[in-house]
Amino acid sequence: MKLSEVAKIVKGELRGFDAEIKKFKADSRECGNGDLFFALKGKKFDGHRFVMDVYERGAFAVVAREIKGGSHVVVEDVKASLLRIANWKVKNAFKIAITGSNGKTTTKEIIASLLKTHGKVCKTEGNMNTDVGVSLSILNGPENAKFCVLEIGAQFPGDIAKVAKVFKPDLSVITTIGSSHSAFMDVVREKSSISQWTKGAVIYDGNGKIGVLLGNRGRIFTKHVDDVKYEGLTTRLVVQKNELNLEGVWGKGQIKDLEMALSVMDEMGLRWSINDLKKLSLPKSRMNFEDVSGYILVDDTYNASPESLYNVAEVSSKLGETVWVLAPMEEVRLNEVSKELVKIFNEFHPKAVFTVKDGFYPFGSPYNLEKLLVTVKRGDVIVVKGSRVHRMEEILEELRGALRG
């Protein structure tokens, strides 16, 4: 795409020479020669302050006011222009939007993998699930995609609408509704709002509160998995009478994500085979199990909610005795989940629980590496879980080093 094409699509004005664009960026520090920088303005920053920096890097800019020094496109609203270009790029693709409290990324990756056998796929990368992240993923993705798979996140009311009303998905998925972000909004209403902008059906898990809001748009996902067993760090499934071995430990949540993805394929009338499923793997940012000198270390530090704690606790308990290392759940109200946390603890009854920062969990003792090492034995499962703000990856590295001895 050229600068002149961008200007035409967003009805802006090109100032300076025309050029081919290599990559689309919203962070000036990531810009290189030939990239196009969107000078977004937020509550605490203004990208226009860094336009001269990107010019020096050989990049171009989309701006809301003229800044001389390099080629740029002047528009009325930079963010609106970013979304408009992204939507233009996938205007002919079949768009599938995925939201929910847990399982969005895994479901997205499975759907994208299955669709590849039917045509070129564009998808949001990693967890880039904001309006800006979705748009940049599309713009930096493949050209002329037949399918576009969008993961849409929500931290505050209206976040779903910001993306959905622009891209108007042909089909949507609500993976699950849980406690994530409940401190900020009505999660059920926010996630279900995607139906307002969806042209076709919305696949969901049968949650009655969601079903009422979805009305005749709702489609409860189909159960495809008949049996689940674990052998080491391999998951053995029976999928519609076919045996399937998947690398890694897939918990109930991930298996549900798989069934959601298969239900999408069914809804679209697209064929899939057991051989297509053999290629699947869990995204590296979710519930990763690794053997460290005979101990099983579980990295589930992406986020934290009672639902995701239950998921990792359940599957871990099937592999051996467990020890939990937990940090607070930042996006839930403690008074709303305290009883639920106690129920999870009583159901799976770990050998020990160590907590990072006191006062959140109604059980456990402060994290202490020496005490943990005395508690565990080879074959035990050590679950490390908590919101990333608590830098749980540092505890993971500390544990890896200590367990390797």
N, C-alpha and C positions, 0 to 999 in steps of 0.2 A: 504494500500500500504506500502511496506517495502522500506528501504533505498536502498537495493540491486536492487529492481525493478526500482527505480528512476535512479540509476546509469546506468542500462541497457538501459532504454528508451532514456536518453540524451547522451549516449555513454561517460559517465564520469567514474571516478574511486572512489570507496568507500574506505575510509581510516577509520579504526576503526571497531567496532562491528556493526553487522546488527541489525535492530530494526524496529518495526511497527510504522508508523507515525500516530499521532492523528490529528493534524491540520497543514495547510500550512500557513506560515506567511511571510510578508515582513517588518514588524515593530518589531524590537527586543524587544520593551517594552511590546508587546502583547504575547510574547512567553512563553509557559509553558512547563512542563515536557512532553517529547515525541513529541513536535512540530518540524516542519522542517522550518528553517529560510533561506530565499533567500537573500544573501548579495548583494543587488543591488547597482549599482554605478551610481550616478547622477552628475550633474554639481556642486552641492553644498555639496554633502555628499557621503560617501562611506560606505556601509553596512559592509564591512570587519572590520571596526573599532569596531563593536559591537559583533563580533562573540564570543569573550571570555565571554561576558555578557550572551549570550544565552546558552553557555555551562554550565555556573553556574546555569542556570534555568532548566537544564536537557533537553535542546533542542538540535537539530542537525542543520547542516548547509549545504547549497550548496554554494560553493565558487569558485572563479577563481584562487586562489592560496592557497596552503596548510597552514592551521592554526592549529597547534597541540593543543590538550586539550580536544577534544571530537570527536565523529564520524562525518564525513563530506564527501560530494561528491564533487570532484574537476572536474570542467568543464571549457570549453574555454570561454563561455559567459553565465553569470548567468540569465539574462533576457530571452535570447533565450531559455534557458533550461526550465524556468518557463512556457513559452508559449507552448513549445513542449510537456511537460507533460500534460498540460491542454487539448491540442488538442488530445492527445492520449486517454485521459479518455473519451472524447465524440465522438470518431471516428465513432461509430456506431449509434449515435443519429441523428435525423433530426434537423438541426440547422436553427433557424430563427434569423436574425439580425435586430435590430431596431436602426435607427438613425434619426436625425432631430433637428431643433432648439428648439422645444417645444413638450411636450407630450410623450417623449420617455419612461419615467418610468411608466406612467399610461398605455400606450399601452402594454408595456412589462408585467405588472401585470395582465392585463385583458387576454392577450393571454395565459399566464401561467395558470391562473385559469381555462380557458376553456379547455385547453389541458389535465388537470388532469383527466378528465373523460375518456380519451383515453389512458393514460399510465403515467409512471413516468416522471416528469419534473425536469430538472435542469435549473436554471436561475441565472442571475447576481443579486446580492443582493443590495438593496438600489440604490444608484446612482454610484456604482462601475463600471464605464463605460470606464476606460482606459484599455490599454493592460494588465497592471498589475492587476487592479481590476477585470476585466473579468476572467483572469486566476485563481486568488485566489478564486473567487466565484465558479467556476467550480470544482476546486480541493477540496473545502470544502463542496461541494454539494453532492447530493445522487449518489450512484453507479448505473451503468447500466441504465441510463436514456434513455427513448425512444425519448424524445424531449429535446432540449437545446435552451433556449431563451436568446439571448445576446443583451444587450443594449450597443451601441457604441457611445461614445461622441467624440467631436473634439474641441480642443481649438486652435490648430495650423495646418497648412497644413500637410497632410500626416498622421494625427492621425487615420483616418478611415482605411487607408490601413494597418497600423500596426496590427490591429486586424483582419480585414476581410481577408487579404491574408493568415493568419495563419489558421483560422477556416473555411474559404470557405463556407459560409452559403448556405443552399439549397434554401432559400427564404428570401427576405429582405423587409423592410418597411422603407420608408422615411415619417415621420409623417407630417412635414411641414418645409418650409424654411423661416427663418425670419432674424432679425437683429443681433441675438446673435453671438458674436465673429466676427462680420463684420469688426472690427478694425484690425483683424489679418490675414484675408484670404478671398478668394472668396468662400462664404458659399455654393452657389449652386453647384459649381464644386466639392468642398470637399465632401459634403453629397452625391452627385450623383456618386462619385467614387466608392461607395459600389457595384455598378452594375458590375464593372470589376471583382470582386471576387465572385459574386453570381452565383450559378449554374442554378437557375431557375428565376422566375419572381421577379420584384421589385414593390411593391404596393406603390402608392403615391397619392397625392390629386388633380392631374390634372394640377398642375403648369406647364405652357408651357415651361419655361426654363429648368425645370427638364426633362420634356417629351422628349425634343430634345436630351438631353444627354443620356437618358435611351434607346431610340430607341424602338425596338420591345420587349425589356425586360419589359417595363413599363406596369403596370396594374392600372388604376384609381380605387380607392376604391368605393365600392357600398354603396349607401345610404340605411340604414336599419331603421332609426328612422323617424317616420311620424309626431310626435307631442311631444312638451315639455311643461310642466307646473311645477310650484313650489307651494308647500304648506308647509309653515314654512321652515324647513331645510330638506325637502324631495323633491326629484325630481320625477315627474310622467311622464313617457314616454309611447308612443305607438310605439311598435317595430313590424313591419309587422303584424299589426292589433291586436297584443296582448298588454294588459296593463302591465306596469312594474313600480313598485315603488322602487327607489333606495335611500338608506340612504345618506344624505349629499346633498350639492348643486353642481350639475354637470353643468358646463358652456358649451358653444358651443365647446370650445376646447376639453373638456373631452368627450363630446358626439361624437365628431369626432374621438377621440382615440378609443372609443367603436366600432364605425363603421369600423375603420381600422382593429381592432382585429377580428371582425366578417368576414371581407373580407379575412383575412388570413385563417380562418377556411374554408371558401368557396373555396379558391384557393387550399387548401390541400385536399379538398373533405371530410372533417370531419363534422359530424353532430353536431349541437348545439340546445339547446332548451331554451325557456323563463325561465325555472326553473334553468338552468345553470347561467343565468344572475342575478337571484335574490340573488346570493351569493356574488355579486361584491361589492366592496367598494373602495373609492378613497385612494391612498397612502397617508399616514399621512404627507408627506413632501410637499404636494401640496394643495394650495388654500383651507384651512380648515376654515369652518364657525362654529362659536360657539355662543350660546346665553349667554351673560354675563349680568345678572340682567335686561333683557329686551332690551338690545342693542345687535346688531349682530356684532361681531368682526371677521374680516377676516384676517387670517394669510396666506399671499402669499409672504413670505420672502425668498423663495428658490432661485429665481433669478429674473432678470428684463429685459424686452425687450418691445418694443411697442406692439408686438403681444400679449404677456401675460398680459400687462396692459389693452389692449382692452378687452380681455377675461374676466378678473375679473371685469372690469368696467361695461361690458354689463350685466352679470348675477347679479351683486350687485344692479344695477339700477332697476331690476325687483322685488327686495325685499323691497325697501324703499328708503328714501332719503339717499344720501351717503356723506361721508367725506373721503378724501384720505390723507394718511400719506405716503409720498414717499421719497425714497433715490435714489441717482443717479444710472443710468444703467452703469455698469463698462465696459461692453464688446461691446459697440456700439459707433460709432462716433456721437456726438451730432449734428453736422451740417447736418448729413444725416437723422436724425429722428425728428428734431425740429418741422417741419411743421406737421408731423404725430402726434406728441404729442398734438399739438394745436387742430388738428381735433378731437382727442379722447376727449379732454377736452370739446370742443364745442358740441360734439354729446351727451355726457352724463351729462354735466354741474353739477358737484358735488356741494353740499352746500358750501364746503370749501376744500381747499387743503393746507396741511402743508408739508413743505419740510425739509428733514434732509440734511444739508450742502447746502449753497446757490450756485446759479449759473448754475445748470444743467437744471432745468425745466423753461420754459418760462411763468410760472404762479405759483401762490401759495405764501405763506408767511412762514417764518421760524417756525419750529415745536415748539409749546409751549403748554404744557399740560393744563394749566389753561384756555387758550383761546379756546382750543378744547372742554373742558368740558362745557364751556358756550355755544358753538355752537351747540352741539348735544342734541337730546332729545331721550327718549325711543322709540325704533322701528327703529331708524336710523342704517345705516350700516357703520361701520368704516373699511376701507380697509387699511391695513398696507403692503406696498410692497417696495422691494428694494433688491439689491444684498447683500448677507450675510456679505460681508466685512464690511458693515456699522453697524453691530450688531443690526439689527432691532428687534431681539428677546428680547432685553432689553426694547425697547419701548413697545413691546407687553405686557410684564410682568407689566410694569408701568401702561399701560392702563387697564389691567385686575384688578389690585388692586384699581385703582381710580374709575372705573365703579362699582365695587362691594361696594365701599364706606366704 
